[in-house]
Amino acid sequence: MAGRKPLCCGVSALEATLAVLFVLMTAVSVTLISLMATWETHTGPELNIPPSPEDKPYLIGVGRADCTGPPAEIPLVSIRTHTGH
C-alpha cells in the first residue's frame, strides 16, 4: 500500500469504509437481537379454544412385529443350494 494516500489520521479510504460498514452492521445486529428478545407474540386476551385432533402431540414409542413368513406369505430371505453336476 505504498501508493495509497491516507484519508485522515493515517487511515486510508478503504479502511475508513470498512470501519463504517462494521459499525453499521453491528448496530443493525444489536437492534434486531434486542427486538427479537423483547417481541411479544400475544397482544390480545388469551382465547380458551379447545385443541383440535390435529393439535395432539405425537406419541413416540417402540413396537415389535414380524412382517415376514406365513402371515405375509412373502419370505424376504431365500436360501438356494447349488449342486454341481
Backbone bond lengths (Angstrom), bond angles and torsions (degrees), N, CA, C in turn:
res aa  C-N    CA-C-N  psi(-1)  N-CA   C-N-CA  omega(-1)  CA-C   N-CA-C  phi
1 M - - - 1.441 - - 1.521 110.37 -
2 A 1.310 114.80 42.11 1.460 119.04 -177.38 1.519 111.31 -75.36
3 G 1.328 119.06 -31.27 1.449 121.38 -175.89 1.517 114.19 -90.79
4 R 1.305 120.02 3.19 1.468 122.13 -177.50 1.529 110.16 -92.14
5 K 1.338 114.45 139.71 1.453 119.80 178.98 1.529 109.35 -92.64
6 P 1.312 117.36 138.49 1.453 119.32 175.15 1.523 110.69 -69.94
7 L 1.324 116.42 138.06 1.463 121.92 -178.53 1.524 109.92 -77.16
8 C 1.306 115.66 -55.05 1.462 120.79 179.72 1.518 107.74 -158.06
9 C 1.308 117.83 135.93 1.464 123.71 177.11 1.522 112.03 58.13
10 G 1.304 118.81 31.51 1.458 122.23 178.24 1.522 113.98 77.69
11 V 1.322 118.62 17.66 1.462 123.15 -179.09 1.520 108.17 -108.81
12 S 1.330 116.69 130.50 1.456 119.94 179.31 1.527 110.14 -78.46
13 A 1.324 116.34 168.02 1.461 121.62 -179.41 1.524 110.62 -64.21
14 L 1.325 118.28 -36.17 1.460 121.72 179.03 1.528 110.62 -66.03
15 E 1.332 116.20 -44.11 1.466 119.21 178.88 1.516 111.71 -64.74
16 A 1.317 118.02 -37.96 1.462 121.82 178.83 1.526 110.36 -67.14
17 T 1.321 116.94 -41.35 1.471 120.75 178.43 1.517 110.83 -64.09
18 L 1.321 117.22 -44.00 1.465 120.14 178.92 1.525 111.79 -64.74
19 A 1.324 117.77 -37.45 1.462 120.97 177.86 1.528 111.04 -65.27
20 V 1.319 117.40 -41.49 1.466 121.14 178.75 1.526 110.09 -65.97
21 L 1.312 117.78 -43.20 1.464 120.69 178.58 1.522 111.40 -64.44
22 F 1.329 117.40 -36.74 1.460 120.61 178.22 1.527 111.07 -65.64
23 V 1.321 117.31 -44.01 1.468 120.85 178.54 1.520 110.10 -64.62
24 L 1.313 117.95 -41.40 1.466 121.39 179.14 1.523 111.20 -64.95
25 M 1.324 117.66 -43.79 1.461 121.75 178.86 1.524 110.73 -63.44
26 T 1.328 117.89 -40.52 1.457 121.48 178.83 1.522 110.84 -65.31
27 A 1.317 117.86 -41.58 1.463 121.29 179.35 1.521 111.39 -64.63
28 V 1.324 117.79 -42.39 1.463 121.08 178.47 1.522 110.35 -65.29
29 S 1.312 118.15 -41.86 1.468 121.32 179.93 1.521 111.52 -63.83
30 V 1.321 117.24 -45.55 1.463 120.77 179.43 1.524 110.40 -63.68
31 T 1.316 117.75 -39.47 1.464 120.94 178.24 1.519 111.21 -63.73
32 L 1.319 117.84 -46.29 1.459 120.85 -179.94 1.520 112.12 -65.50
33 I 1.317 117.96 -39.36 1.467 120.72 178.86 1.519 110.30 -66.50
34 S 1.334 117.93 -41.06 1.463 119.57 179.65 1.523 111.00 -68.93
35 L 1.319 118.69 -36.00 1.470 120.64 175.58 1.517 111.28 -65.66
36 M 1.318 117.21 -39.96 1.458 121.09 179.84 1.528 110.94 -67.10
37 A 1.323 117.31 -36.00 1.460 120.70 -178.86 1.522 112.07 -73.82
38 T 1.325 118.08 -29.60 1.463 120.98 -176.37 1.525 113.01 -104.49
39 W 1.295 118.29 5.25 1.460 121.83 -176.86 1.528 110.23 -70.38
40 E 1.324 116.88 130.81 1.460 121.45 176.94 1.523 108.54 -101.35
41 T 1.319 116.10 127.08 1.455 119.18 -178.76 1.530 111.48 -88.17
42 H 1.337 117.78 -27.74 1.463 121.31 -179.35 1.520 109.13 -103.63
43 T 1.324 116.26 110.32 1.457 119.81 -179.77 1.517 112.10 -102.63
44 G 1.323 117.62 -19.28 1.457 120.73 -178.26 1.509 111.13 -111.73
45 P 1.342 115.89 -175.75 1.466 118.88 178.35 1.518 111.09 -69.06
46 E 1.318 115.04 150.20 1.464 120.92 179.00 1.526 109.55 -69.12
47 L 1.310 116.50 134.83 1.457 121.37 176.47 1.524 108.61 -101.53
48 N 1.303 116.99 133.62 1.462 121.21 179.15 1.525 109.33 -92.52
49 I 1.320 115.25 79.82 1.458 121.39 179.90 1.519 107.10 -97.97
50 P 1.344 117.79 127.93 1.464 118.37 178.41 1.530 110.29 -66.29
51 P 1.315 117.20 144.73 1.472 119.53 -178.55 1.522 110.92 -68.48
52 S 1.308 114.88 142.37 1.458 120.10 177.52 1.528 108.85 -81.43
53 P 1.338 118.15 164.84 1.474 119.61 179.00 1.525 113.27 -59.77
54 E 1.319 117.79 -26.85 1.461 120.34 179.60 1.523 112.04 -73.89
55 D 1.348 118.34 -19.74 1.454 121.81 -177.41 1.521 113.31 -88.75
56 K 1.327 118.16 3.67 1.459 120.01 179.89 1.525 109.51 -69.21
57 P 1.335 116.65 145.85 1.469 118.26 179.83 1.525 110.81 -72.07
58 Y 1.313 114.18 158.83 1.457 120.01 177.23 1.525 109.79 -71.24
59 L 1.306 116.52 140.69 1.450 121.57 172.98 1.523 107.17 -102.58
60 I 1.294 116.27 117.35 1.458 121.60 -175.12 1.520 108.52 -108.63
61 G 1.322 116.16 132.17 1.452 120.12 179.76 1.512 110.95 -158.54
62 V 1.319 115.06 -166.72 1.457 121.47 -177.88 1.516 107.65 -126.37
63 G 1.313 116.33 138.84 1.456 121.31 176.16 1.510 109.92 -134.96
64 R 1.312 115.03 161.41 1.459 119.27 -179.61 1.523 108.03 -140.53
65 A 1.323 116.03 130.98 1.456 120.73 179.43 1.525 108.92 -152.89
66 D 1.301 116.01 157.13 1.451 121.33 177.78 1.526 107.89 -103.04
67 C 1.312 116.87 121.31 1.458 120.53 -178.44 1.531 111.53 -107.67
68 T 1.313 117.48 11.19 1.457 120.09 179.27 1.521 109.33 -119.97
69 G 1.276 114.83 175.27 1.459 119.80 175.19 1.517 113.20 85.37
70 P 1.344 117.11 -155.78 1.458 121.41 -173.47 1.527 115.12 -58.77
71 P 1.351 121.70 -38.22 1.471 117.37 179.74 1.521 112.24 -60.53
72 A 1.307 118.18 -39.55 1.458 120.89 -179.87 1.519 111.80 -92.55
73 E 1.307 117.28 -19.27 1.460 124.62 -178.17 1.522 112.59 57.87
74 I 1.316 116.06 25.61 1.462 120.22 177.99 1.525 107.36 -131.83
75 P 1.292 118.44 102.50 1.465 118.98 176.47 1.525 109.89 -72.96
76 L 1.305 116.40 132.81 1.446 120.01 179.84 1.520 112.64 -87.89
77 V 1.325 117.52 -17.87 1.459 121.70 178.87 1.521 106.80 -123.69
78 S 1.302 116.13 123.40 1.451 119.05 175.66 1.528 107.91 -118.82
79 I 1.307 115.71 131.50 1.459 121.27 -179.65 1.531 107.25 -105.45
80 R 1.316 114.98 120.82 1.449 119.72 179.55 1.522 108.03 -111.17
81 T 1.274 113.82 136.50 1.450 117.92 176.14 1.508 108.68 -106.13
82 H 1.281 116.09 138.33 1.462 121.20 -177.99 1.520 107.56 -114.18
83 T 1.274 114.98 120.62 1.467 119.08 176.48 1.510 107.58 -105.73
84 G 1.271 115.46 127.15 1.469 119.90 -179.58 1.529 111.32 -78.86
85 H 1.313 117.79 137.31 1.471 121.71 178.39 1.483 110.83 -104.56
